[in-house]
Amino acid sequence: MLILSTLELIERTTKAIGYHQSFESPDRLAIDQYTELRERHLAFLAELLEDFGVEAHLSVRQAA
């Protein structure tokens, strides 16, 4: 359940980044803060996966 919740947090954070990037004048501070938050969520997800013997090196793929 915690893994699923963390994945949902990553998804919501990624959407928030996209929202702030969509402005004519993107809000760099918000983008940077959400990007840092997403990195923390990814690190936490990797820790959770380690409990199952899975070593993960997670990063976000840039949209095409």
N, CA, C and O atoms as CSV, one atom per row, in Angstrom:
chain,resi,resn,atom,element,x,y,z
A,1,MET,N,N,0.820,-1.191,0.000
A,1,MET,CA,C,0.000,0.000,0.000
A,1,MET,C,C,0.872,1.267,0.000
A,1,MET,O,O,0.547,2.249,-0.667
A,2,LEU,N,N,1.963,1.234,0.741
A,2,LEU,CA,C,2.848,2.395,0.799
A,2,LEU,C,C,3.528,2.630,-0.555
A,2,LEU,O,O,3.767,3.774,-0.941
A,3,ILE,N,N,3.835,1.557,-1.265
A,3,ILE,CA,C,4.434,1.702,-2.590
A,3,ILE,C,C,3.442,2.380,-3.527
A,3,ILE,O,O,3.813,3.296,-4.261
A,4,LEU,N,N,2.207,1.947,-3.513
A,4,LEU,CA,C,1.181,2.548,-4.368
A,4,LEU,C,C,0.980,4.020,-4.020
A,4,LEU,O,O,0.876,4.860,-4.915
A,5,SER,N,N,0.926,4.333,-2.752
A,5,SER,CA,C,0.759,5.731,-2.329
A,5,SER,C,C,1.924,6.593,-2.801
A,5,SER,O,O,1.735,7.736,-3.219
A,6,THR,N,N,3.114,6.038,-2.731
A,6,THR,CA,C,4.298,6.782,-3.173
A,6,THR,C,C,4.271,6.997,-4.682
A,6,THR,O,O,4.635,8.070,-5.163
A,7,LEU,N,N,3.843,5.983,-5.428
A,7,LEU,CA,C,3.701,6.143,-6.882
A,7,LEU,C,C,2.676,7.225,-7.212
A,7,LEU,O,O,2.879,8.006,-8.142
A,8,GLU,N,N,1.593,7.277,-6.471
A,8,GLU,CA,C,0.585,8.312,-6.689
A,8,GLU,C,C,1.137,9.696,-6.370
A,8,GLU,O,O,0.821,10.660,-7.067
A,9,LEU,N,N,1.956,9.808,-5.329
A,9,LEU,CA,C,2.591,11.086,-5.011
A,9,LEU,C,C,3.521,11.522,-6.140
A,9,LEU,O,O,3.568,12.701,-6.493
A,10,ILE,N,N,4.253,10.577,-6.698
A,10,ILE,CA,C,5.152,10.885,-7.819
A,10,ILE,C,C,4.335,11.375,-9.009
A,10,ILE,O,O,4.709,12.348,-9.663
A,11,GLU,N,N,3.229,10.709,-9.289
A,11,GLU,CA,C,2.374,11.105,-10.409
A,11,GLU,C,C,1.821,12.519,-10.196
A,11,GLU,O,O,1.865,13.346,-11.107
A,12,ARG,N,N,1.307,12.791,-9.006
A,12,ARG,CA,C,0.733,14.121,-8.727
A,12,ARG,C,C,1.803,15.210,-8.784
A,12,ARG,O,O,1.551,16.313,-9.268
A,13,THR,N,N,2.982,14.895,-8.292
A,13,THR,CA,C,4.067,15.867,-8.310
A,13,THR,C,C,4.511,16.153,-9.740
A,13,THR,O,O,4.800,17.298,-10.089
A,14,THR,N,N,4.565,15.116,-10.561
A,14,THR,CA,C,4.926,15.290,-11.969
A,14,THR,C,C,3.896,16.154,-12.688
A,14,THR,O,O,4.258,17.001,-13.504
A,15,LYS,N,N,2.621,15.947,-12.391
A,15,LYS,CA,C,1.569,16.776,-12.984
A,15,LYS,C,C,1.697,18.227,-12.534
A,15,LYS,O,O,1.479,19.141,-13.329
A,16,ALA,N,N,2.044,18.448,-11.281
A,16,ALA,CA,C,2.226,19.807,-10.775
A,16,ALA,C,C,3.382,20.498,-11.488
A,16,ALA,O,O,3.307,21.688,-11.795
A,17,ILE,N,N,4.444,19.756,-11.749
A,17,ILE,CA,C,5.581,20.321,-12.491
A,17,ILE,C,C,5.123,20.729,-13.885
A,17,ILE,O,O,5.424,21.830,-14.348
A,18,GLY,N,N,4.396,19.839,-14.550
A,18,GLY,CA,C,3.894,20.145,-15.891
A,18,GLY,C,C,2.982,21.357,-15.899
A,18,GLY,O,O,3.038,22.177,-16.815
A,19,TYR,N,N,2.141,21.471,-14.876
A,19,TYR,CA,C,1.246,22.623,-14.764
A,19,TYR,C,C,2.049,23.917,-14.694
A,19,TYR,O,O,1.750,24.872,-15.411
A,20,HIS,N,N,3.058,23.955,-13.841
A,20,HIS,CA,C,3.851,25.177,-13.687
A,20,HIS,C,C,4.731,25.447,-14.909
A,20,HIS,O,O,5.080,26.597,-15.173
A,21,GLN,N,N,5.088,24.414,-15.647
A,21,GLN,CA,C,5.871,24.607,-16.869
A,21,GLN,C,C,5.003,25.117,-18.012
A,21,GLN,O,O,5.524,25.663,-18.985
A,22,SER,N,N,3.694,24.949,-17.911
A,22,SER,CA,C,2.793,25.314,-19.012
A,22,SER,C,C,2.523,26.809,-19.097
A,22,SER,O,O,1.975,27.274,-20.096
A,23,PHE,N,N,2.891,27.566,-18.081
A,23,PHE,CA,C,2.649,28.999,-18.097
A,23,PHE,C,C,3.522,29.674,-19.156
A,23,PHE,O,O,4.596,29.184,-19.504
A,24,GLU,N,N,3.037,30.800,-19.653
A,24,GLU,CA,C,3.830,31.575,-20.601
A,24,GLU,C,C,5.174,31.961,-19.971
A,24,GLU,O,O,6.219,31.933,-20.621
A,25,SER,N,N,5.111,32.320,-18.697
A,25,SER,CA,C,6.331,32.568,-17.920
A,25,SER,C,C,6.347,31.524,-16.799
A,25,SER,O,O,5.770,31.747,-15.735
A,26,PRO,N,N,7.009,30.380,-17.038
A,26,PRO,CA,C,7.006,29.292,-16.042
A,26,PRO,C,C,7.513,29.756,-14.681
A,26,PRO,O,O,8.434,30.568,-14.586
A,27,ASP,N,N,6.901,29.231,-13.646
A,27,ASP,CA,C,7.268,29.554,-12.262
A,27,ASP,C,C,8.444,28.662,-11.851
A,27,ASP,O,O,8.252,27.542,-11.378
A,28,ARG,N,N,9.662,29.176,-12.041
A,28,ARG,CA,C,10.882,28.385,-11.805
A,28,ARG,C,C,10.988,27.912,-10.366
A,28,ARG,O,O,11.419,26.785,-10.121
A,29,LEU,N,N,10.606,28.746,-9.411
A,29,LEU,CA,C,10.716,28.349,-8.009
A,29,LEU,C,C,9.810,27.148,-7.735
A,29,LEU,O,O,10.242,26.171,-7.124
A,30,ALA,N,N,8.570,27.218,-8.180
A,30,ALA,CA,C,7.641,26.101,-7.969
A,30,ALA,C,C,8.139,24.847,-8.677
A,30,ALA,O,O,8.079,23.753,-8.115
A,31,ILE,N,N,8.628,24.995,-9.898
A,31,ILE,CA,C,9.144,23.844,-10.659
A,31,ILE,C,C,10.309,23.208,-9.911
A,31,ILE,O,O,10.367,21.988,-9.763
A,32,ASP,N,N,11.230,24.034,-9.441
A,32,ASP,CA,C,12.388,23.510,-8.707
A,32,ASP,C,C,11.963,22.809,-7.422
A,32,ASP,O,O,12.489,21.747,-7.090
A,33,GLN,N,N,11.011,23.400,-6.698
A,33,GLN,CA,C,10.557,22.792,-5.455
A,33,GLN,C,C,9.840,21.467,-5.705
A,33,GLN,O,O,10.065,20.494,-4.985
A,34,TYR,N,N,8.984,21.427,-6.717
A,34,TYR,CA,C,8.288,20.176,-7.024
A,34,TYR,C,C,9.257,19.118,-7.563
A,34,TYR,O,O,9.086,17.927,-7.302
A,35,THR,N,N,10.265,19.551,-8.308
A,35,THR,CA,C,11.263,18.613,-8.817
A,35,THR,C,C,12.044,17.992,-7.649
A,35,THR,O,O,12.304,16.789,-7.642
A,36,GLU,N,N,12.408,18.808,-6.680
A,36,GLU,CA,C,13.113,18.303,-5.497
A,36,GLU,C,C,12.217,17.342,-4.707
A,36,GLU,O,O,12.680,16.308,-4.226
A,37,LEU,N,N,10.941,17.690,-4.577
A,37,LEU,CA,C,10.003,16.824,-3.879
A,37,LEU,C,C,9.859,15.490,-4.603
A,37,LEU,O,O,9.824,14.437,-3.965
A,38,ARG,N,N,9.777,15.528,-5.922
A,38,ARG,CA,C,9.672,14.292,-6.701
A,38,ARG,C,C,10.911,13.428,-6.516
A,38,ARG,O,O,10.798,12.206,-6.422
A,39,GLU,N,N,12.074,14.031,-6.463
A,39,GLU,CA,C,13.309,13.279,-6.240
A,39,GLU,C,C,13.281,12.582,-4.876
A,39,GLU,O,O,13.738,11.447,-4.742
A,40,ARG,N,N,12.744,13.268,-3.876
A,40,ARG,CA,C,12.628,12.647,-2.552
A,40,ARG,C,C,11.648,11.474,-2.588
A,40,ARG,O,O,11.891,10.438,-1.970
A,41,HIS,N,N,10.545,11.642,-3.312
A,41,HIS,CA,C,9.583,10.540,-3.450
A,41,HIS,C,C,10.229,9.339,-4.167
A,41,HIS,O,O,10.018,8.192,-3.773
A,42,LEU,N,N,11.001,9.609,-5.200
A,42,LEU,CA,C,11.681,8.529,-5.930
A,42,LEU,C,C,12.675,7.803,-5.038
A,42,LEU,O,O,12.774,6.577,-5.087
A,43,ALA,N,N,13.409,8.547,-4.227
A,43,ALA,CA,C,14.372,7.924,-3.312
A,43,ALA,C,C,13.647,7.058,-2.290
A,43,ALA,O,O,14.111,5.968,-1.957
A,44,PHE,N,N,12.510,7.539,-1.790
A,44,PHE,CA,C,11.734,6.774,-0.825
A,44,PHE,C,C,11.199,5.501,-1.466
A,44,PHE,O,O,11.213,4.438,-0.845
A,45,LEU,N,N,10.726,5.602,-2.709
A,45,LEU,CA,C,10.244,4.424,-3.427
A,45,LEU,C,C,11.363,3.394,-3.579
A,45,LEU,O,O,11.130,2.199,-3.398
A,46,ALA,N,N,12.560,3.839,-3.906
A,46,ALA,CA,C,13.696,2.922,-4.022
A,46,ALA,C,C,13.964,2.226,-2.690
A,46,ALA,O,O,14.272,1.035,-2.664
A,47,GLU,N,N,13.849,2.963,-1.586
A,47,GLU,CA,C,14.035,2.356,-0.257
A,47,GLU,C,C,12.967,1.298,0.015
A,47,GLU,O,O,13.267,0.223,0.534
A,48,LEU,N,N,11.727,1.609,-0.339
A,48,LEU,CA,C,10.642,0.652,-0.137
A,48,LEU,C,C,10.880,-0.631,-0.935
A,48,LEU,O,O,10.632,-1.733,-0.446
A,49,LEU,N,N,11.360,-0.476,-2.160
A,49,LEU,CA,C,11.606,-1.642,-3.010
A,49,LEU,C,C,12.743,-2.501,-2.467
A,49,LEU,O,O,12.748,-3.717,-2.656
A,50,GLU,N,N,13.701,-1.875,-1.797
A,50,GLU,CA,C,14.811,-2.633,-1.202
A,50,GLU,C,C,14.309,-3.652,-0.188
A,50,GLU,O,O,14.916,-4.708,-0.011
A,51,ASP,N,N,13.195,-3.334,0.481
A,51,ASP,CA,C,12.616,-4.271,1.449
A,51,ASP,C,C,12.194,-5.579,0.784
A,51,ASP,O,O,12.044,-6.602,1.452
A,52,PHE,N,N,12.005,-5.538,-0.530
A,52,PHE,CA,C,11.618,-6.730,-1.296
A,52,PHE,C,C,12.797,-7.321,-2.059
A,52,PHE,O,O,12.623,-8.200,-2.904
A,53,GLY,N,N,13.995,-6.836,-1.756
A,53,GLY,CA,C,15.183,-7.337,-2.424
A,53,GLY,C,C,15.378,-6.771,-3.823
A,53,GLY,O,O,16.106,-7.345,-4.633
A,54,VAL,N,N,14.732,-5.650,-4.106
A,54,VAL,CA,C,14.834,-5.025,-5.427
A,54,VAL,C,C,15.719,-3.792,-5.312
A,54,VAL,O,O,15.452,-2.891,-4.517
A,55,GLU,N,N,16.775,-3.765,-6.115
A,55,GLU,CA,C,17.630,-2.586,-6.167
A,55,GLU,C,C,17.189,-1.757,-7.359
A,55,GLU,O,O,17.249,-2.219,-8.498
A,56,ALA,N,N,16.749,-0.537,-7.102
A,56,ALA,CA,C,16.220,0.323,-8.160
A,56,ALA,C,C,16.995,1.620,-8.221
A,56,ALA,O,O,17.297,2.237,-7.200
A,57,HIS,N,N,17.308,2.017,-9.430
A,57,HIS,CA,C,17.931,3.322,-9.693
A,57,HIS,C,C,16.914,4.093,-10.519
A,57,HIS,O,O,16.849,3.944,-11.739
A,58,LEU,N,N,16.123,4.914,-9.849
A,58,LEU,CA,C,14.976,5.547,-10.470
A,58,LEU,C,C,15.294,6.965,-10.917
A,58,LEU,O,O,15.993,7.709,-10.230
A,59,SER,N,N,14.770,7.318,-12.072
A,59,SER,CA,C,14.841,8.687,-12.568
A,59,SER,C,C,13.598,8.931,-13.412
A,59,SER,O,O,12.896,7.989,-13.779
A,60,VAL,N,N,13.333,10.169,-13.712
A,60,VAL,CA,C,12.152,10.522,-14.490
A,60,VAL,C,C,12.546,10.721,-15.933
A,60,VAL,O,O,13.491,11.444,-16.248
A,61,ARG,N,N,11.811,10.071,-16.797
A,61,ARG,CA,C,12.027,10.203,-18.243
A,61,ARG,C,C,11.384,11.490,-18.707
A,61,ARG,O,O,10.258,11.799,-18.318
A,62,GLN,N,N,12.079,12.235,-19.526
A,62,GLN,CA,C,11.531,13.474,-20.063
A,62,GLN,C,C,10.481,13.158,-21.125
A,62,GLN,O,O,10.680,12.289,-21.973
A,63,ALA,N,N,9.373,13.867,-21.066
A,63,ALA,CA,C,8.293,13.649,-22.041
A,63,ALA,C,C,8.758,14.076,-23.427
A,63,ALA,O,O,9.553,15.004,-23.573
A,64,ALA,N,N,8.251,13.386,-24.435
A,64,ALA,CA,C,8.640,13.696,-25.815
A,64,ALA,C,C,7.969,14.958,-26.307
A,64,ALA,O,O,8.182,15.367,-27.448
